[in-house]
Amino acid sequence: MKLTFDRWERNTYDTKVIDEKKFHDIENYIIRLDGMEFTEILLEEDNTSLYICGNGEQYIISFNAGKSNFDLENDENRHTSTKKIELMIRKELNTYSARKVLAIEDALKAAEYYFEFKDKDTSLRWKEIKSKK
């Protein structure tokens, strides 16, 4: 499985691509996301991808398969559609819907399922993102 991760050092930005064969190694890359030095990972295989960005406490997770794009949503915040949360990602403050901000457990569960099946975990709440024409 192809894993792309980023690293910010001082004012330089670098990405690296490696081939990962063990989920434990991918798990470590997710755990070290801190929103400053390490901000995102991308897992790719068989025309699908799982994107995770985060700051060590809060994460944004997306899944892509062909032309279909999905964001993972938080069941706890389903009814607070107007609530916004600010996250520091890539040294920038970004605002996200509270529904899209997830815990590390969600990131690890989505990544482990993706690693094993190259698909999104249907036990999690995914929302399809309609493309703008």
C-alpha positions in Angstrom: 0.0 0.0 0.0 1.3 3.4 -1.0 1.6 5.9 2.0 2.3 9.6 1.4 3.1 11.8 4.3 4.2 15.3 4.8 6.8 17.0 7.0 7.2 20.7 7.8 10.6 21.7 9.1 11.1 25.4 9.8 9.8 27.0 6.6 10.3 24.0 4.3 7.6 21.5 3.3 8.4 18.0 2.1 6.4 14.9 1.2 7.6 11.4 1.1 6.0 8.3 -0.5 6.7 4.8 0.9 5.3 1.3 0.4 3.9 0.0 3.6 3.1 -3.7 4.3 2.1 -3.6 7.9 -0.8 -1.7 9.5 1.2 -1.1 12.7 3.5 1.3 10.7 0.6 3.1 9.2 -0.9 3.4 12.7 2.3 5.1 13.9 2.1 7.7 11.1 -1.5 8.5 12.1 -0.6 8.8 15.8 2.3 11.2 15.1 0.0 13.7 13.2 0.4 16.9 15.2 -0.9 19.6 12.8 2.4 21.4 12.8 5.4 19.1 11.7 3.3 16.2 10.5 -0.1 17.2 9.2 -1.5 14.6 6.8 -1.2 11.1 5.3 -2.7 9.6 2.2 -3.1 5.9 1.7 -3.6 4.6 -1.9 -4.2 1.3 -3.6 -6.3 0.0 -6.5 -7.7 3.4 -7.6 -8.9 4.2 -4.1 -7.5 6.5 -1.4 -8.0 7.4 2.2 -6.9 10.9 3.4 -6.4 11.7 7.0 -5.2 15.1 8.4 -5.1 16.0 12.0 -3.5 17.7 15.0 -3.1 14.9 17.5 -6.6 15.3 18.9 -8.9 16.0 16.0 -9.0 14.6 12.5 -10.6 15.1 9.1 -11.0 11.9 7.1 -12.0 11.4 3.4 -12.3 8.4 1.1 -12.1 8.4 -2.7 -13.0 5.6 -5.1 -12.8 6.6 -8.8 -15.0 9.7 -9.1 -16.8 9.1 -5.8 -15.7 11.1 -2.8 -16.8 10.7 0.8 -16.2 12.5 4.1 -16.4 10.6 7.4 -18.8 12.3 9.8 -19.1 12.2 13.5 -22.4 10.7 14.8 -22.2 12.7 18.0 -22.5 16.0 16.2 -25.1 15.0 13.6 -27.7 17.5 14.9 -25.3 20.5 15.3 -25.0 21.2 11.6 -24.1 24.9 12.2 -21.4 24.4 14.8 -17.9 25.0 13.5 -14.5 23.9 14.9 -11.2 25.5 14.1 -8.2 23.2 13.5 -4.6 24.1 12.9 -3.5 22.1 9.9 -0.4 22.8 7.8 0.4 25.7 10.1 -2.9 27.3 9.0 -6.1 27.7 11.0 -9.0 26.1 9.1 -12.7 26.0 10.0 -14.6 22.7 9.7 -18.2 21.6 10.4 -18.3 19.9 13.8 -19.8 16.8 12.0 -16.5 16.4 10.1 -14.1 16.6 13.1 -13.3 13.1 14.4 -11.3 11.4 17.2 -8.2 9.3 16.7 -10.2 6.1 17.2 -12.2 7.0 14.1 -9.0 7.6 12.1 -7.4 4.4 13.2 -10.6 2.3 12.6 -11.1 3.8 9.1 -7.4 3.3 8.3 -7.3 -0.3 9.5 -10.4 -1.2 7.5 -9.0 0.5 4.4 -5.6 -1.3 4.8 -7.3 -4.6 5.0 -10.1 -4.2 2.4 -9.1 -1.2 0.2 -12.6 0.3 0.8 -14.4 2.5 3.3 -15.7 0.9 6.5 -19.5 0.8 6.1 -20.0 0.7 9.9 -18.8 4.3 10.0 -20.9 7.3 8.9 -19.7 8.4 5.4 -21.3 11.2 3.5 -20.9 11.4 -0.3 -19.6 14.7 -1.5 -21.4 15.7 -4.7 -19.1 17.2 -7.3 -19.9 20.8 -8.4 -20.6 21.1 -12.1 
